[in-house]
Amino acid sequence: MLQLNPDLSDLVSDATKGLLDRFNAQATVTAAAPGRVNLIGEHIDYCDGFVLPFAIDRHVVIVGTANGTREIRLATALNRQTVIIPAEEPVERGEPTWSDYLRGVIRGFQDRGHVIPGFDAFILSSVPGGAGLSSSAALECAMATFLEGLLDTVLDTKEKALLCQKAEHDFAGVPCGVMDQFASAFGRPNRLVLIDCRSEEPELVPFENPDLTVIISNTMAHHALTDGGYATRRKQTEEALAILGKASWRDVTEADVLANWEAMGDPVNRRARHVVSEIARTVAAAAALSRNDFETLGPLMAASHDSLRNDFEVSCEELDVMVDIARSIGRNGGVIGSRMTGGGFGGSTVTLCESGRAAEIAEILASRYAEATGIQPQIFASRPAMGAHLVG
Ligand code: GLA
């Protein structure tokens, strides 16, 4: 059975109750921002590539109100703890870790000259954490949108997404690309967000075919040992580009990679091969999708996964098992394509399939994965949802 996504209005009403319970306050501002799933274009947003994510209907909701004090007070359903941040000083990093995503965004507003008043806020999320579905970008974009509401100001959407990306860099210490924050900020119902990461311009691409379903399979695996793997991959791509002597990956061809294979050495040369081939695959996949050419799209998704596993080495056993199950169901069983999605080292896979077979496919993915690994996965479908917005 396909899990239903929690209704956004239920999340909002639970968060509103949380605010009342913890601060005895009524919400005057309610903001919601979604997580994302990426159909194709992995680990190339920081390489001037193209990526094809969409906002999922799982959200971070922040409800709150000005409190007339000099303190920002943040609470979540996680525990009874309240995080207190002085509102009048430039906000710095602090404890607990989740608050850094929010602190970084508040600081981004302060750096733009905004005076932040004291406020109380309650935060709830239906985006699974550590699942490669951008729960952190959702947290950042929800806070940025909440502050827009609180300050009665509107940031340009691109500026807002970049402010959130900077928060992730400076406060969470992850040198991420622009994909997650752009997907969370620009997402629209029935639209994919095709992002040209060189110009940082998103294009909304129709995804309306009711016969297509996107299944997200959270493997529940998160390999802490590989933390830092993301930053290492990013460094290796920079090293490769320097050896290739090019200003941008968009100017690099497969022939360039082969000509510099020895000079780059292993594993940098394989990282380079992934980047160049994944950029080409993503462009081809967006074109294939626009003409409903699934026989081209499926193999592109498969090749993307293989390249991430073999050349970029960001997959893991659990992701490979989940993708292999989808592959074994195959085109005849209604699966168009399947691959890991997001940063990797655990997290989720994305499977594009025929809607009529989706429930059955989800059953098979769940049962065979549990059989193979002993882990119960979390499997749900999502259509493209609305990006970060104020509610009500
Ligand atoms: C994480 C990062 C993104 C992107 C993906 C991999 O989600 O935050 O910027 O690099 O990994 O595609």
Boltz pocket constraint, residues with backbone or C-beta under 6 A from the ligand:
constraints:
  - pocket:
      binder: B
      contacts: [[A, 41], [A, 42], [A, 43], [A, 44], [A, 45], [A, 46], [A, 132], [A, 134], [A, 176], [A, 177], [A, 178], [A, 179], [A, 180], [A, 342], [A, 343], [A, 344]]
      max_distance: 6.0
